Amino acid sequence: MSSPLLDLPGAVPAPEDAVDVSVPWHFGDPFAEQRSASRSAVLVDRSHRQVIAVPGEERLSWLHLVLSQHLTELPDGQGTEALILDSHGRVDCHLLVAHHEGVVYLDTDAGAQATSALPTIGVDGKQTVPEYLEAMRFWSKVEPRDATAEFAVLTAVGPDAGGILAQFTAVPSAPYEVKPLPGGGFARNVPFRSLPTIDLVVPRESLVEWWTKLTDAGIRPSGTLAFEALRVEALRPRVGLDTDDRAIPHELGWVHVAAHVAKGCYRGQETVAKVHNVGKPPRRMVLLHLDGSVEVQPETGDPVWHGDRKVGRVGSVVQHHELGPVALALLKRSTPVDAELVAGDPAEDRAVAAAVDPDSVPPDSGEPPGRVAAERLRGR
C-alpha cells in the first residue's frame, strides 16, 4: 500500500524498480538527512513493512518452535530478532519481534516469503509469511493474522531522537525494550550499532498524526535512501539484497542475535548448531569501499573478483555521506582482508575497484566448541 506521507510537501518517491517504492525515498537532500541522523535526529517512513500479530495463550511456545529464536520466556514489554529458515538452515526471512500487552508482533520487509513445508504449495514452494505461519499452526492455541492494515512502522534515528520522543511517550532505552504508545501501538528500541534507533509501531490511521507532531517537534523528515546508507554502515543485512539462496545465519552476523544455537526443534536448527559447534561458515559479510572516481557502480547480485577468481557477491550498494560509495558483500572466508578486489559485472561495464573495510570483518572466534571437545576426547 502506498504511504499517505508521499503526498507531503518535499516528499520524493523512489524509482519504480526500487524495493522501497511505496514510501518516501528522500525529502530533497539525502546526504543532509544522513548527517542529521548522525548529529541530531531523523524520522523515516517505513510503513510498507509487513506487521503480523500473534495472540493466543500458546503464542510464545508456538513461535519458539516455528522461529529460530528462543522465545518461551520472552517477557511482555521486550522484543528480539528472529529468522525463518528453510530445512537446510538457509535464511528465508528476518523478523523483528515485540511482545506487547499479551500479543507477539512480528514485522518484516514487504513481500517477505518463507519456504513452505509442503514444496508443492506456492510459486517455487514459497508462501507469504502469514500463509506460512497459518500452515504451521496445526492445533496450537494461537491466531496469527496479517496486521499490516492495522499498524504502520516509523523509525526515529539519531542521538536526539529519544529526547524528542519523550515529549510524547515513554521511551524504551534498553536493547529491544518495548513501551506502549498513547493511543495504541508501541515503541521498540533497536540496537543499530552506534546510532540510537527507535521503531514506532503506530495505528495506521494515526500515521500522519504521529509524523506531523514528531517532525513539528524537531525530528527531520528523512527517506529510505538515507536510512539504507545508515543500515549498510551499521552492517545490518537485509534479506533479498544482502542474501542469496545459500545464505546461512552465521555468514550474516545473525547467530546469537536472531538464531539461537542451543535450542532445538525448529526448522534449520541442525545446520545452525553444526556450523556453530564443529565448523565455520563458508562466507562472511563485510563492508566494501568502492572506487568513487568512476561514474558506474556495481549492482546488487553482481560478483566480487580477486584477480580472475570469483570470491563473493555484492549486496546493498549505497552512497554514504562520509564513507562515499560502499556496499555490503558476502565474501569467501579465504579472501584476504587486504586483497585488491573488483566489484561488479565486467560484461556490463560496471566493475570498479573495491577494498574490504577491516573494521567490518567479524572477529575470529577460534576453534568451534564442538571441535575442541572432540580433540580433547581424542587426547590431543
C-alpha positions in Angstrom: 0.0 0.0 0.0 1.2 3.5 -0.9 2.0 5.7 2.1 0.0 8.9 2.6 3.3 10.6 3.5 4.2 10.6 -0.2 1.7 13.4 -0.5 3.6 15.7 1.9 5.4 18.7 0.5 9.0 17.8 -0.4 8.5 14.0 -0.4 10.3 12.4 -3.3 9.1 8.9 -4.4 11.6 6.2 -5.1 12.1 4.9 -8.7 9.5 2.4 -9.8 12.0 -0.5 -9.6 13.2 0.3 -6.1 12.4 -2.1 -3.2 11.0 0.7 -1.1 8.8 2.2 -3.8 5.7 2.8 -1.7 7.3 5.2 0.9 9.3 8.5 0.5 12.8 8.0 -0.9 14.0 11.3 0.4 12.9 14.9 1.2 15.2 16.8 -1.1 18.7 16.2 0.3 19.5 12.6 1.3 23.1 13.4 2.4 21.8 16.1 4.7 19.3 13.6 6.1 22.2 11.2 6.8 24.1 13.9 8.6 21.1 14.8 10.7 20.7 11.2 11.7 24.3 11.2 12.9 24.1 14.5 14.7 20.5 15.1 15.8 17.5 13.0 14.7 15.5 12.0 11.7 12.2 10.2 11.2 11.8 7.6 8.4 8.5 6.3 7.0 8.8 2.5 6.9 5.0 2.0 6.8 5.4 -0.5 3.9 6.8 -3.1 6.4 4.5 -6.1 7.0 3.2 -6.4 10.5 1.9 -9.8 11.8 0.1 -10.2 15.1 0.2 -13.5 17.1 -2.3 -13.6 20.0 -3.2 -16.7 21.9 -2.2 -18.4 25.1 0.4 -20.6 23.4 1.9 -17.8 21.4 5.4 -18.0 22.9 5.7 -21.8 23.0 4.4 -22.0 19.4 6.7 -19.3 18.0 9.6 -20.9 19.9 9.0 -24.0 17.6 8.5 -22.0 14.4 11.2 -19.4 14.6 14.9 -19.5 15.1 15.0 -17.5 18.4 14.5 -18.7 22.0 11.0 -17.2 22.8 9.4 -19.3 25.5 10.4 -16.8 28.3 10.2 -13.6 26.3 8.6 -11.2 28.9 5.9 -8.8 28.0 7.5 -5.4 27.2 10.5 -7.0 25.5 11.5 -7.8 21.9 14.2 -9.6 20.0 15.1 -10.6 16.4 14.3 -13.9 14.7 14.6 -15.8 11.4 12.5 -18.2 9.4 14.9 -20.8 7.9 14.4 -23.5 5.3 15.1 -27.1 6.1 18.8 -26.7 5.2 19.2 -23.7 7.5 19.2 -21.1 4.8 17.6 -17.7 5.5 14.1 -17.2 4.3 13.0 -14.2 6.3 14.3 -11.9 9.1 11.8 -10.5 11.6 11.8 -8.0 14.4 9.8 -9.2 17.4 7.9 -7.4 20.1 5.9 -8.9 23.0 3.3 -6.2 23.8 0.2 -6.5 26.0 -0.3 -10.2 25.5 0.4 -10.2 21.8 3.6 -11.0 19.9 4.1 -8.7 16.9 6.4 -9.6 14.1 7.4 -7.1 11.4 9.4 -7.8 8.3 10.0 -6.5 4.8 7.1 -6.1 2.5 6.7 -9.2 0.3 8.8 -11.4 2.6 8.3 -15.1 1.9 9.1 -18.5 3.6 9.7 -21.9 2.1 6.6 -24.0 2.5 6.8 -27.2 4.5 4.9 -28.6 1.5 7.0 -27.8 -1.5 4.1 -28.1 -3.9 2.5 -25.0 -2.4 3.1 -21.6 -3.8 5.5 -20.4 -6.5 8.7 -22.3 -6.2 7.5 -23.7 -2.9 7.3 -20.2 -1.4 4.5 -18.7 0.7 3.9 -15.3 2.3 4.9 -15.2 5.9 1.2 -15.1 7.2 0.4 -18.1 5.0 3.4 -20.0 6.3 2.5 -19.2 9.9 -1.1 -20.3 9.4 0.1 -23.6 7.8 2.3 -24.3 10.8 -0.4 -23.5 13.4 -2.0 -27.0 13.5 -3.8 -27.3 16.8 -1.9 -24.7 18.7 -3.9 -22.1 20.6 -2.7 -19.1 18.6 -4.4 -16.9 16.0 -1.8 -15.3 13.8 -3.0 -12.6 11.4 -1.7 -10.1 9.0 -2.0 -6.8 10.9 -0.4 -4.6 8.2 -3.7 -2.8 7.7 -3.8 -2.1 11.4 -0.3 -0.9 12.2 2.5 1.1 10.4 6.2 1.5 11.3 8.0 4.7 11.7 11.7 4.8 12.7 13.4 7.6 14.6 17.2 7.6 14.3 19.8 9.8 16.0 21.2 11.0 19.3 18.4 13.4 19.9 15.6 11.0 18.9 14.9 9.8 22.4 14.7 13.3 23.9 12.2 14.5 21.3 10.1 11.3 21.6 10.0 11.7 25.4 7.7 14.8 24.9 5.0 12.4 23.7 5.6 8.9 25.1 7.7 6.7 27.4 10.9 5.9 25.5 12.5 2.4 25.6 16.2 2.7 26.4 17.4 -0.9 26.8 18.0 -3.1 23.7 14.7 -4.4 22.3 12.8 -2.9 25.2 9.1 -2.2 24.3 6.9 0.6 25.7 3.2 1.3 24.9 2.3 4.4 22.9 -0.6 6.6 23.9 -3.5 5.8 21.6 -2.2 2.3 20.8 0.8 0.7 19.3 4.3 0.5 20.9 7.8 1.9 20.7 10.8 -0.5 20.4 14.5 0.1 21.0 16.5 -1.4 18.1 20.3 -1.8 18.5 21.7 -0.1 15.5 25.4 0.0 16.2 26.3 3.5 17.4 23.1 5.3 16.4 20.2 5.3 18.8 17.2 3.9 16.9 13.6 3.5 18.0 10.8 1.9 16.0 7.3 3.3 16.5 4.6 0.8 15.5 1.6 3.1 15.4 -2.1 2.5 14.5 -2.2 3.0 10.7 -4.9 5.6 11.0 -2.6 7.7 13.2 0.4 7.5 10.9 0.1 11.1 9.6 -0.7 12.4 13.1 2.5 10.8 14.6 4.6 12.0 11.7 3.4 15.6 11.9 3.8 16.0 15.6 7.3 14.5 15.7 8.6 16.5 12.8 7.0 19.6 14.2 8.9 18.9 17.4 12.2 18.9 15.6 12.9 15.5 14.1 13.9 15.9 10.5 11.9 14.1 7.8 14.0 11.5 6.1 13.6 8.9 3.4 14.7 5.3 2.9 17.7 6.4 0.8 19.4 7.8 3.9 18.2 5.0 6.1 19.6 2.4 3.8 23.0 4.1 3.9 22.9 4.1 7.7 21.8 0.4 7.7 24.8 -0.5 5.5 27.2 1.4 7.7 25.8 -0.4 10.7 26.4 -3.8 9.0 22.7 -4.8 9.2 21.9 -7.1 6.3 18.6 -7.2 4.5 17.1 -10.4 3.1 16.9 -10.4 -0.7 19.6 -7.7 -1.0 22.4 -9.0 1.1 21.5 -12.6 1.0 21.2 -15.2 -1.8 19.6 -18.6 -1.8 22.6 -20.1 0.0 23.0 -17.6 2.9 23.0 -19.0 6.4 22.7 -17.0 9.6 26.4 -17.4 10.6 27.5 -15.6 7.4 25.3 -12.5 8.2 26.1 -12.0 11.9 22.7 -13.3 12.9 23.8 -16.1 15.2 23.1 -15.2 18.8 21.3 -12.1 17.5 18.4 -13.8 15.7 19.3 -17.5 15.8 19.7 -19.5 19.0 22.4 -22.2 18.9 21.3 -24.3 21.9 17.6 -24.7 21.5 16.3 -27.5 19.2 13.1 -28.3 17.4 13.0 -25.5 14.7 13.5 -25.9 11.0 17.1 -25.4 10.0 18.4 -25.9 13.6 20.7 -28.8 12.6 22.7 -26.5 10.2 22.8 -23.7 12.8 24.1 -26.0 15.5 26.5 -27.9 13.3 28.2 -24.8 11.8 28.4 -23.2 15.2 29.8 -26.2 17.0 32.0 -28.0 14.6 32.6 -25.8 11.5 32.9 -22.3 10.2 30.7 -20.6 7.7 32.0 -20.6 4.1 31.5 -16.8 3.7 31.3 -13.7 5.8 29.6 -10.4 5.3 31.9 -7.4 5.1 31.7 -3.7 4.1 33.4 -2.8 0.8 34.7 0.6 0.0 34.2 1.2 -3.7 36.1 3.4 -6.1 34.2 6.7 -6.2 36.2 8.2 -9.1 34.1 6.5 -11.7 30.5 7.1 -12.7 29.3 3.5 -12.6 28.8 1.3 -9.5 28.1 -2.4 -9.1 24.6 -3.6 -8.6 23.1 -6.0 -6.0 23.8 -9.5 -7.1 27.0 -8.7 -9.0 30.1 -10.8 -8.4 33.2 -9.8 -6.5 36.5 -10.8 -8.1 40.0 -11.4 -6.7 42.1 -11.5 -9.9 40.2 -13.8 -12.2 38.6 -15.7 -9.4 35.0 -15.0 -8.2 35.1 -14.7 -4.4 31.8 -13.1 -3.5 28.5 -11.4 -4.1 27.6 -7.7 -3.9 24.7 -6.9 -1.7 23.3 -3.4 -0.9 25.1 -0.5 -2.7 24.8 3.0 -1.2 26.3 6.4 -1.2 27.3 7.3 2.3 27.7 11.0 3.4 31.2 10.3 4.9 32.4 7.0 3.5 31.4 7.6 -0.1 30.2 4.6 -2.2 30.1 1.5 -0.1 28.4 -1.9 -0.3 27.8 -4.9 1.8 29.2 -8.1 0.3 29.3 -11.8 1.1 33.0 -12.9 0.6 34.6 -16.3 0.9 36.4 -16.7 4.2 39.6 -17.4 2.4 39.7 -14.0 0.7 42.5 -11.9 2.3 41.2 -8.8 4.1 43.8 -6.7 2.3 43.1 -8.1 -1.1 42.7 -5.8 -4.1 39.2 -6.7 -5.3 36.9 -5.7 -8.2 33.1 -5.5 -7.6 30.7 -5.6 -10.4 30.0 -7.2 -13.7 32.7 -6.5 -16.3 30.4 -7.7 -19.1 28.0 -4.9 -18.2 30.8 -2.3 -17.9 30.2 -1.7 -14.2 33.2 -3.2 -12.5 35.1 -1.0 -10.0 38.0 -1.4 -7.6 36.9 -2.4 -4.1 38.6 -2.9 -0.7 37.4 -4.6 2.5 36.9 -2.3 5.5 39.0 -4.2 8.1 36.8 -3.0 10.9 33.8 -4.8 9.3 35.4 -8.2 9.4 33.9 -10.4 12.1 36.4 -11.4 14.7 37.7 -15.0 14.5 36.1 -16.8 17.4 38.7 -19.5 17.3 38.1 -23.2 17.1 34.4 -24.2 17.2 33.5 -25.6 20.7 32.4 -29.0 19.3 35.7 -29.5 17.5 37.7 -28.5 20.6 35.7 -31.0 22.7 36.3 -33.7 20.1 40.0 -33.1 20.2 40.0 -33.4 24.0 38.3 -36.7 23.8 41.0 -37.9 21.4 43.6 -36.8 23.9 45.1 -34.1 21.8 
